[in-house]
Amino acid sequence: MSDQTEAHGFSEHHQRHVRTTFQYIDKLLSEAEHTMADAGSPSPFRMHSDDTTPIQRKVTHDYIMRIREAMGRVIGELEIPPSEPHSGAVWAAAINLMFCSISLNELTPERMRAYGPLSSEAAHKLDGIRAELDGLVANLRSFLGKGAGGDLQKRLQQLGKTGDEIRLLSEIERIITAHGLVEFRGTLSMLLDRMEGAAFEVGVFGRVSSGKSSLLNYILQTDVLPIGVTPVTAIPTRISHGPLAEAGIEFAEAQPQIIALSELPEFATEQKNPGNKKHVTRIFVKLPSDRLAEGVTFVDTPGLGSLAVAGAEETIAYLPRSDLGILLIDASAGLTQDDLVVVQALYQAGANAMVLISKADLFSVVDRERMIDYVKANLRSQINVEAPVHAVSVFGADSALCDRWFENELRPSLAQHHELAITSQKRKIGALREAVTGTLERRLQVRQSDGLVLRRAEPAAVSGDSATLPEKTTKALRNGDRILERAQSGSFFLTRKITKMRRVIIDVAAERIATVLIGSDDVDAGAIFAETLTQMIAKPVAATLRSIEETRDALAEAMQVAASAFGRATPDELPKPAGMPMLDVNEISKKIVIEKPAMSSLLGKGLLTSRVRRKLEIECDRDLLEFLSLYANRLRRWMEQSINALRTSFTAFADMHRVHFEAAPASGLS
């Protein structure tokens, strides 16, 4: 037993059982979440009646979060390797939407006529139904495609060819494009936004009603931002210098608008835009304020905490963009766990942080000092951070506290915003590189423990003169990426052939049954049909398996070339395709009963074949179409799973080479 095992008393088998049990519990929790969401959905196929209340849904969500946090804590204490995500959520959603489009394309008048006659009017209506739904699905797929940052390579090229940051980001872009690392694509896109814009961003964070908007209105000497005691800000609002006072609104599904500042609450507040029903993606405010230096942007974020609604997710998503984060703590509420999480996340994202205790006018000078000392002590003891802490107010004589903080602390930072922005950008790139490297190493460790992928060799020493991948290796790895993409795109076309075989299967089966009927009175038409169906589907099935095996062989060859170029350990075998869907034809064939006609000898083979064909079309045409479609979908999913398993193993191998060779020249960035 290892020292680690002795420390917590759990063997490897105990750990595996705990992990499996927690995975099952997590699955049940996901189903419980889905049940609560399903009850309140407008779906015509709801499985549950809506007998929930908002409080019940909120409490259920909170308890599920606590259960998952407890399981995560236990997994950490027992040193159990956590499961890595199989893919990014956007990618997975896009795949499901792709299958929605495929399913909708099955609703054509031609296919529906297999279920019975269809009038021209009904066919026209069906086309309209399909076009409407397919259009909505296509719009959502397009939106998700834009959000996935598909233009990252082009943007990298536009930023220039020199500099360690650009070269490192180029390598990271190739890495995260691979299946399984897309969770970093949003961060990379954000870094490119920052490099293109070169702005210094000051994010203002805090719980609901902590005074964020009031603080910004005061220091910018304006009243443009809406304030209130309930959740107000629904979308992060970006405020920068401009010659005219105006606001710009960007939408997910509509053209941008330029509006007067008086109209801002219609889009920026929870009251006028609850749950962001208007699908606002960005809000920009321009102000001719003397306190808004050129190149500095303030961002008013939605509130966090138990009263916060959907806007809190927007705040968490925005947080890594900040170069400087200002956290407001309500003096009457005190320091909370949410506040500590925000400060820690800011530092982890490469940003600096300032902590302000708002509404200080409600307390005496002595109490303010005690609060400052208490917050500093907790930041130091709980997250090991030494952040500046100030008490501020924007009301009456105590507003001098805010003026003093602005002049002594914030204004000097804004005066150096260009230098601070460059430093922040380098820290963020370094943090991203470390996160990508850490994720790859953890995945390799998990897969090695399961015996799935590579024998890991020690990274070779990299000198400044050899900090780029050899050309031979680069070509091999890129060829592997192209092989995977071809296999992924080919999976649909290979399996689609099966859905088009209905007519030829019936023709061949009819001819075979007719041939037997001519020479025998005892004919098992169902067995003949089953044999014909199995034989004819065997060809595209064999082609599918052959495609997977050829992809596997080609990837193995590329990995061998790359490994030999580095003189590293030979990679283990890539996962072999397994679990191909079985073809069960019994259910459909047992329904087929064809008796020999009394005058079959006079009909001749041609007429007898036509008669058998008509009977097969009547008895099993619809069932055969459904059978072929279902099996093709199962085979397609299996093929995609097999390709993704190959992609995961190949990507782990390729990315470890890339990331280790980029880490050395960029070590000064973190």
Secondary structure, DSSP 8 states (H G I E B T S, - for coil): --HHHHHHT--HHHHHHHHHHHHHHHHHHHHHHHHHHHHTS--TT-SS-----HHHHHHHHHHHHHHHHHHHHHHHHTT------SS-HHHHHHHHHHHHHHHHTT--HHHHGGGS---HHHHHHHHHHHHHHHHHHHHHHHHHHHHTTTTHHHHHHHH-S-SHHHHHHHHHHHHHHSTT-GGGHHHHHHHHHHHHH--EEEEEEEBTTSSHHHHHHHHTT---S---SS--B-S-EEEEE-SS-EEEEEESSS--EEE-GGGTHHHHBTTTSGGGTT-EEEEEEEE--TTS-TTEEEEE---BSTT--THHHHHHHHGGG-SEEEEEEETTT---HHHHHHHHHHHHTT-EEEEEEE-GGGS-HHHHHHHHHHHHHHHHHHH-----EEE---SGGGHHHHHHHIIIIIHHHHHTHHHHHHHHHHHHHHHHHHHHHHHHHHHHHHHHHTT-S----------GGG-S--HHHHHHHHHHHHHHHHHHHHHHHHHHHHHT-HHHHHHHHHHHHHHHHHH-S---HHHHHHHHHHHHHHHHHHHHHHHHHHHHHHHHHHHHHHHHHHT------------------HHHHTT------TTHHHHHHHHHHHHHHHHHHHHHHHHHHHHHHHHHHHHHHHHHHHHHHHHHHHHHHHHHHHHHHHHTTTGGG-
